[in-house]
C-alpha cells in the first residue's frame, strides 16, 4: 500500500505513468514503490512541487515538528549559526538589528562576545553597517576579506574545498536558495548548512554534524572570524568576528570530545567482540 506522500506525488502529476516518465524510470519500478525512495525525494519534490516533508516526513520532518523536538541547547546553537550566516551573507536590516538588541549575554566568553555584539548594534546606525559590509566582503574589485574555504585553505578561489562542499551538500540534499549567488564554500552558506543539520532539517546520520564541521569549517572558519575581528574596515563587524571565534571554538572542542567518545565506544565494542570470540 502506498503511503500518503507517494499518493500525493502521483496525484500532482496525473498518475504513475506520468511520474515514471518525468523521473526517467520504468513504470513497473515505480508501481512497486510503497513510498518515495530516499534517494529520489529531492527529484520528486522538484518535479511535483510536493514538499519533501510530505513525501518523506520520517526523513524531512516539518520545521515546526523538528523545532518542537529539538533540545534547547541545539536550538541555541542553530540560532547562532543562522545569525552569523545572515550577518556575513547580507547587510542586516533594521529587523535583524532589533532582534540582536533584544539578546543578552552572560559572564562566559561566549556570553561576553554576544553582549559586545548587542552593544555594538545599539550604537551603530544601519548605514554604517552597510558600508562596513560592502568594504569587508564586496569592495571595489574585492573586499578586505574573502570568506571562502577555498581561499583560506589553498590561497585561491574555486578550488578543492568547494568541490568537497558541493559533493557533501548534494549527498545531503542541501540546495542553494533563490538569489544565492555565492559558491557553496562561502562561510555563510556553510554556517546555514550546519544550522540545518543541527535542527535535523536535512536527513543525515547521527555523526554528520561533526563530520560536516570537521571537513568544511574546522580547517579555516575560526581564522576567518579572527581576521574579521581585526579587520581595518570593521567596527560593528569586529564584534561579529569575536562572536564567531568564541562560538566555533566551543563547537570544535565539543565535536572533539564527541569524536573521542565514539572512538572509546568503538574500542570497547571491539574488545567485547574479541572477548566473546575467545
C-alpha positions as a Markdown table, in Angstrom:
| # | Residue | x | y | z |
|---|---|---|---|---|
| 1 | Unk | 0.0 | 0.0 | 0.0 |
| 2 | Unk | 1.4 | 3.4 | -1.0 |
| 3 | Unk | 1.9 | 6.0 | 1.7 |
| 4 | Unk | 0.3 | 9.4 | 1.7 |
| 5 | Unk | 3.4 | 11.2 | 0.4 |
| 6 | Unk | 3.7 | 9.0 | -2.6 |
| 7 | Unk | 0.0 | 9.2 | -3.4 |
| 8 | Unk | 0.2 | 13.0 | -3.2 |
| 9 | Unk | 3.1 | 13.0 | -5.7 |
| 10 | Unk | 1.2 | 10.7 | -8.1 |
| 11 | Unk | -1.9 | 12.9 | -7.9 |
| 12 | Unk | 0.2 | 16.0 | -8.5 |
| 13 | Unk | 1.4 | 14.8 | -11.9 |
| 14 | Unk | -1.6 | 12.9 | -13.0 |
| 15 | Unk | -0.7 | 9.3 | -12.4 |
| 16 | Unk | 2.1 | 6.7 | -12.1 |
| 17 | Unk | 2.9 | 6.7 | -15.8 |
| 18 | Unk | 3.4 | 10.5 | -15.7 |
| 19 | Unk | 5.6 | 10.3 | -12.6 |
| 20 | Unk | 7.7 | 7.5 | -14.1 |
| 21 | Unk | 8.2 | 9.4 | -17.3 |
| 22 | Unk | 9.3 | 12.6 | -15.5 |
| 23 | Unk | 11.7 | 10.6 | -13.4 |
| 24 | Unk | 13.0 | 8.6 | -16.4 |
| 25 | Unk | 12.3 | 5.3 | -14.6 |
| 26 | Unk | 10.4 | 2.3 | -16.0 |
| 27 | Unk | 6.7 | 2.4 | -14.8 |
| 28 | Unk | 6.9 | -1.1 | -13.3 |
| 29 | Unk | 9.7 | 0.0 | -11.0 |
| 30 | Unk | 7.6 | 3.0 | -9.7 |
| 31 | Unk | 4.5 | 0.9 | -9.4 |
| 32 | Unk | 6.0 | -1.3 | -6.7 |
| 33 | Unk | 7.0 | 1.7 | -4.6 |
| 34 | Unk | 5.3 | 1.9 | -1.2 |
| 35 | Unk | 6.9 | 5.2 | -0.5 |
| 36 | Unk | 9.3 | 7.6 | -2.3 |
| 37 | Unk | 12.8 | 6.1 | -2.0 |
| 38 | Unk | 15.2 | 8.3 | 0.0 |
| 39 | Unk | 17.5 | 8.9 | -3.0 |
| 40 | Unk | 14.5 | 10.1 | -5.1 |
| 41 | Unk | 12.9 | 12.5 | -2.7 |
| 42 | Unk | 14.6 | 15.7 | -4.0 |
| 43 | Unk | 13.9 | 14.8 | -7.6 |
| 44 | Unk | 10.2 | 14.0 | -6.9 |
| 45 | Unk | 9.9 | 17.2 | -4.9 |
| 46 | Unk | 11.3 | 19.2 | -7.8 |
| 47 | Unk | 9.1 | 17.5 | -10.4 |
| 48 | Unk | 5.8 | 17.5 | -8.4 |
| 49 | Unk | 6.1 | 20.5 | -6.1 |
| 50 | Unk | 5.1 | 18.3 | -3.2 |
| 51 | Unk | 7.3 | 19.2 | -0.2 |
| 52 | Unk | 9.9 | 16.7 | 1.0 |
| 53 | Unk | 8.3 | 16.9 | 4.4 |
| 54 | Unk | 5.1 | 15.5 | 2.9 |
| 55 | Unk | 6.9 | 13.0 | 0.7 |
| 56 | Unk | 9.1 | 11.5 | 3.5 |
| 57 | Unk | 8.2 | 13.1 | 6.9 |
| 58 | Unk | 10.4 | 10.4 | 8.5 |
| 59 | Unk | 13.5 | 11.9 | 6.7 |
| 60 | Unk | 12.4 | 15.5 | 6.4 |
| 61 | Unk | 10.2 | 16.5 | 9.4 |
| 62 | Unk | 8.4 | 19.8 | 9.1 |
| 63 | Unk | 10.2 | 22.7 | 10.7 |
| 64 | Unk | 7.6 | 23.1 | 13.4 |
| 65 | Unk | 7.8 | 19.4 | 14.4 |
| 66 | Unk | 11.6 | 19.5 | 14.3 |
| 67 | Unk | 11.8 | 22.6 | 16.4 |
| 68 | Unk | 9.4 | 21.3 | 19.0 |
| 69 | Unk | 11.5 | 18.2 | 19.4 |
| 70 | Unk | 14.9 | 20.0 | 19.4 |
| 71 | Unk | 17.0 | 20.2 | 22.6 |
| 72 | Unk | 17.2 | 23.9 | 23.8 |
| 73 | Unk | 21.0 | 23.8 | 23.6 |
| 74 | Unk | 20.8 | 22.6 | 20.0 |
| 75 | Unk | 18.2 | 25.3 | 19.2 |
| 76 | Unk | 20.6 | 27.9 | 20.6 |
| 77 | Unk | 23.4 | 26.6 | 18.5 |
| 78 | Unk | 21.3 | 26.6 | 15.4 |
| 79 | Unk | 20.3 | 30.2 | 16.1 |
| 80 | Unk | 23.9 | 31.3 | 16.4 |
| 81 | Unk | 24.8 | 29.6 | 13.2 |
| 82 | Unk | 21.9 | 31.3 | 11.4 |
| 83 | Unk | 22.7 | 34.7 | 12.9 |
| 84 | Unk | 26.4 | 34.6 | 11.9 |
| 85 | Unk | 25.4 | 33.4 | 8.4 |
| 86 | Unk | 22.9 | 36.2 | 8.0 |
| 87 | Unk | 25.4 | 38.9 | 9.1 |
| 88 | Unk | 28.0 | 37.7 | 6.7 |
| 89 | Unk | 25.8 | 36.9 | 3.7 |
| 90 | Unk | 23.6 | 40.0 | 3.9 |
| 91 | Unk | 23.6 | 43.6 | 5.2 |
| 92 | Unk | 21.5 | 43.3 | 8.3 |
| 93 | Unk | 18.2 | 45.3 | 8.1 |
| 94 | Unk | 16.6 | 47.1 | 11.0 |
| 95 | Unk | 14.5 | 44.0 | 11.9 |
| 96 | Unk | 17.7 | 41.9 | 12.4 |
| 97 | Unk | 19.3 | 44.7 | 14.4 |
| 98 | Unk | 16.2 | 44.9 | 16.6 |
| 99 | Unk | 16.4 | 41.1 | 17.2 |
| 100 | Unk | 20.1 | 41.5 | 18.2 |
| 101 | Unk | 19.3 | 44.3 | 20.6 |
| 102 | Unk | 16.9 | 42.1 | 22.4 |
| 103 | Unk | 19.6 | 39.5 | 23.1 |
| 104 | Unk | 21.6 | 39.4 | 26.2 |
| 105 | Unk | 24.9 | 37.8 | 27.2 |
| 106 | Unk | 26.4 | 36.4 | 30.4 |
| 107 | Unk | 29.8 | 36.1 | 32.1 |
| 108 | Unk | 31.1 | 33.3 | 29.8 |
| 109 | Unk | 33.4 | 34.1 | 27.0 |
| 110 | Unk | 30.7 | 33.4 | 24.5 |
| 111 | Unk | 28.2 | 35.5 | 26.5 |
| 112 | Unk | 30.6 | 38.4 | 26.7 |
| 113 | Unk | 31.1 | 38.2 | 22.9 |
| 114 | Unk | 27.3 | 38.2 | 22.4 |
| 115 | Unk | 27.0 | 41.2 | 24.8 |
| 116 | Unk | 29.6 | 43.1 | 22.8 |
| 117 | Unk | 27.6 | 42.5 | 19.6 |
| 118 | Unk | 24.4 | 43.7 | 21.3 |
| 119 | Unk | 26.2 | 46.8 | 22.5 |
| 120 | Unk | 27.5 | 47.5 | 19.0 |
| 121 | Unk | 24.1 | 47.1 | 17.5 |
| 122 | Unk | 22.8 | 49.6 | 20.0 |
| 123 | Unk | 25.2 | 52.4 | 18.9 |
| 124 | Unk | 25.8 | 51.7 | 15.2 |
| 125 | Unk | 23.5 | 53.0 | 12.6 |
| 126 | Unk | 22.3 | 50.8 | 9.7 |
| 127 | Unk | 24.0 | 52.9 | 7.0 |
| 128 | Unk | 27.4 | 52.5 | 8.7 |
| 129 | Unk | 26.9 | 48.7 | 9.0 |
| 130 | Unk | 26.0 | 48.6 | 5.3 |
| 131 | Unk | 29.2 | 50.4 | 4.4 |
| 132 | Unk | 31.3 | 48.1 | 6.6 |
| 133 | Unk | 29.7 | 45.1 | 4.9 |
| 134 | Unk | 30.5 | 46.4 | 1.5 |
| 135 | Unk | 34.1 | 47.2 | 2.3 |
| 136 | Unk | 34.7 | 43.9 | 4.1 |
| 137 | Unk | 33.0 | 41.4 | 1.7 |
| 138 | Unk | 32.4 | 43.1 | -1.6 |
| 139 | Unk | 34.5 | 46.1 | -2.2 |
| 140 | Unk | 35.7 | 47.7 | -5.4 |
| 141 | Unk | 37.3 | 44.7 | -7.1 |
| 142 | Unk | 37.2 | 42.7 | -3.9 |
| 143 | Unk | 36.5 | 43.2 | -0.2 |
| 144 | Unk | 39.1 | 43.2 | 2.6 |
| 145 | Unk | 38.2 | 39.6 | 3.4 |
| 146 | Unk | 37.4 | 36.7 | 1.2 |
| 147 | Unk | 35.0 | 34.4 | 3.2 |
| 148 | Unk | 35.6 | 31.2 | 1.2 |
| 149 | Unk | 37.0 | 27.9 | 2.3 |
| 150 | Unk | 39.0 | 27.6 | -0.9 |
| 151 | Unk | 40.8 | 30.9 | -0.4 |
| 152 | Unk | 41.7 | 30.2 | 3.3 |
| 153 | Unk | 42.8 | 26.7 | 2.7 |
| 154 | Unk | 44.5 | 26.9 | -0.7 |
| 155 | Unk | 45.0 | 30.6 | -1.3 |
| 156 | Unk | 42.9 | 30.5 | -4.4 |
| 157 | Unk | 39.1 | 30.6 | -5.2 |
| 158 | Unk | 37.1 | 27.7 | -6.6 |
| 159 | Unk | 39.5 | 25.0 | -5.5 |
| 160 | Unk | 39.1 | 21.6 | -4.0 |
| 161 | Unk | 37.3 | 22.7 | -0.8 |
| 162 | Unk | 34.5 | 24.0 | -3.0 |
| 163 | Unk | 34.3 | 20.6 | -4.8 |
| 164 | Unk | 34.1 | 18.8 | -1.4 |
| 165 | Unk | 31.4 | 21.2 | -0.2 |
| 166 | Unk | 29.3 | 20.6 | -3.3 |
| 167 | Unk | 29.7 | 16.9 | -3.1 |
| 168 | Unk | 28.6 | 16.7 | 0.5 |
| 169 | Unk | 25.7 | 19.1 | 0.0 |
| 170 | Unk | 24.5 | 17.1 | -2.9 |
| 171 | Unk | 24.7 | 14.0 | -0.8 |
| 172 | Unk | 22.7 | 15.6 | 2.0 |
| 173 | Unk | 20.1 | 17.2 | -0.3 |
| 174 | Unk | 21.2 | 20.8 | 0.6 |
| 175 | Unk | 20.4 | 23.2 | -2.1 |
| 176 | Unk | 21.2 | 26.9 | -2.6 |
| 177 | Unk | 18.2 | 29.2 | -2.1 |
| 178 | Unk | 16.8 | 31.5 | -4.7 |
| 179 | Unk | 19.0 | 34.6 | -5.2 |
| 180 | Unk | 22.0 | 32.9 | -3.6 |
| 181 | Unk | 24.9 | 33.7 | -5.9 |
| 182 | Unk | 27.8 | 32.8 | -3.7 |
| 183 | Unk | 29.6 | 29.5 | -4.1 |
| 184 | Unk | 28.9 | 26.7 | -1.7 |
| 185 | Unk | 32.2 | 27.2 | 0.3 |
| 186 | Unk | 31.2 | 30.7 | 1.4 |
| 187 | Unk | 31.2 | 30.9 | 5.2 |
| 188 | Unk | 27.6 | 32.0 | 5.3 |
| 189 | Unk | 26.3 | 29.0 | 3.2 |
| 190 | Unk | 28.3 | 26.6 | 5.3 |
| 191 | Unk | 27.0 | 28.0 | 8.6 |
| 192 | Unk | 23.4 | 27.9 | 7.3 |
| 193 | Unk | 24.1 | 24.2 | 6.3 |
| 194 | Unk | 25.3 | 23.5 | 9.8 |
| 195 | Unk | 22.1 | 25.1 | 11.3 |
| 196 | Unk | 20.1 | 22.7 | 9.1 |
| 197 | Unk | 22.0 | 19.7 | 10.3 |
| 198 | Unk | 21.6 | 20.8 | 13.9 |
| 199 | Unk | 17.8 | 21.2 | 13.6 |
| 200 | Unk | 17.5 | 17.9 | 11.6 |
| 201 | Unk | 16.1 | 19.8 | 8.6 |
| 202 | Unk | 18.4 | 17.6 | 6.4 |
| 203 | Unk | 18.2 | 13.9 | 6.6 |
| 204 | Unk | 21.6 | 12.7 | 7.9 |
| 205 | Unk | 23.3 | 10.1 | 10.1 |
| 206 | Unk | 23.9 | 10.9 | 13.7 |
| 207 | Unk | 27.5 | 11.9 | 13.3 |
| 208 | Unk | 27.0 | 14.1 | 10.2 |
| 209 | Unk | 27.1 | 17.3 | 12.2 |
| 210 | Unk | 30.6 | 16.5 | 13.4 |
| 211 | Unk | 31.8 | 15.2 | 10.0 |
| 212 | Unk | 30.5 | 18.3 | 8.2 |
| 213 | Unk | 32.0 | 20.7 | 10.7 |
| 214 | Unk | 35.4 | 18.9 | 10.6 |
| 215 | Unk | 35.5 | 18.8 | 6.8 |
| 216 | Unk | 34.2 | 22.2 | 6.0 |
| 217 | Unk | 34.5 | 24.7 | 8.9 |
| 218 | Unk | 37.2 | 23.5 | 11.3 |
| 219 | Unk | 40.2 | 23.9 | 8.9 |
| 220 | Unk | 39.6 | 27.6 | 8.4 |
| 221 | Unk | 36.5 | 29.2 | 9.8 |
| 222 | Unk | 38.0 | 30.3 | 13.2 |
| 223 | Unk | 40.8 | 32.0 | 11.3 |
| 224 | Unk | 38.3 | 33.9 | 9.2 |
| 225 | Unk | 36.4 | 35.2 | 12.2 |
| 226 | Unk | 39.8 | 36.1 | 13.8 |
| 227 | Unk | 40.6 | 38.1 | 10.7 |
| 228 | Unk | 37.2 | 39.7 | 10.8 |
| 229 | Unk | 37.6 | 40.7 | 14.5 |
| 230 | Unk | 40.8 | 42.6 | 13.5 |
| 231 | Unk | 39.7 | 43.9 | 10.1 |
| 232 | Unk | 40.6 | 47.6 | 9.3 |
| 233 | Unk | 37.2 | 48.3 | 7.8 |
| 234 | Unk | 35.3 | 46.8 | 10.7 |
| 235 | Unk | 33.7 | 48.4 | 13.8 |
| 236 | Unk | 30.4 | 46.6 | 14.2 |
| 237 | Unk | 31.7 | 43.5 | 12.4 |
| 238 | Unk | 34.6 | 43.2 | 14.8 |
| 239 | Unk | 32.1 | 42.1 | 17.4 |
| 240 | Unk | 30.7 | 39.6 | 14.8 |
| 241 | Unk | 34.2 | 38.2 | 14.4 |
| 242 | Unk | 34.7 | 37.8 | 18.1 |
| 243 | Unk | 31.3 | 36.0 | 18.5 |
| 244 | Unk | 32.2 | 33.7 | 15.6 |
| 245 | Unk | 35.6 | 32.9 | 17.1 |
| 246 | Unk | 34.2 | 32.1 | 20.5 |
| 247 | Unk | 31.3 | 30.0 | 19.2 |
| 248 | Unk | 33.3 | 28.0 | 16.7 |
| 249 | Unk | 36.0 | 27.3 | 19.4 |
| 250 | Unk | 33.2 | 25.8 | 21.6 |
| 251 | Unk | 31.9 | 23.8 | 18.7 |
| 252 | Unk | 35.3 | 22.5 | 17.8 |
| 253 | Unk | 36.0 | 21.4 | 21.4 |
| 254 | Unk | 32.6 | 19.8 | 21.7 |
| 255 | Unk | 33.0 | 17.8 | 18.5 |
| 256 | Unk | 36.5 | 16.7 | 19.5 |
| 257 | Unk | 35.1 | 15.3 | 22.7 |
| 258 | Unk | 32.3 | 13.7 | 20.8 |
| 259 | Unk | 34.8 | 12.1 | 18.5 |
| 260 | Unk | 36.8 | 10.7 | 21.4 |
| 261 | Unk | 33.6 | 9.3 | 22.9 |
| 262 | Unk | 32.8 | 7.5 | 19.7 |
| 263 | Unk | 36.4 | 6.2 | 19.5 |
| 264 | Unk | 36.2 | 4.8 | 23.0 |
| 265 | Unk | 32.8 | 3.2 | 22.3 |
| 266 | Unk | 34.2 | 1.6 | 19.1 |
| 267 | Unk | 37.2 | 0.3 | 21.0 |
| 268 | Unk | 35.0 | -1.1 | 23.8 |
| 269 | Unk | 32.8 | -2.8 | 21.2 |
| 270 | Unk | 35.9 | -4.3 | 19.5 |
| 271 | Unk | 37.1 | -5.6 | 22.9 |
| 272 | Unk | 33.8 | -7.0 | 23.7 |
| 273 | Unk | 33.6 | -8.8 | 20.4 |
| 274 | Unk | 37.1 | -10.2 | 20.8 |
| 275 | Unk | 36.2 | -11.4 | 24.3 |
| 276 | Unk | 33.1 | -13.1 | 23.1 |
| 277 | Unk | 35.1 | -14.8 | 20.3 |
| 278 | Unk | 37.7 | -16.0 | 22.8 |
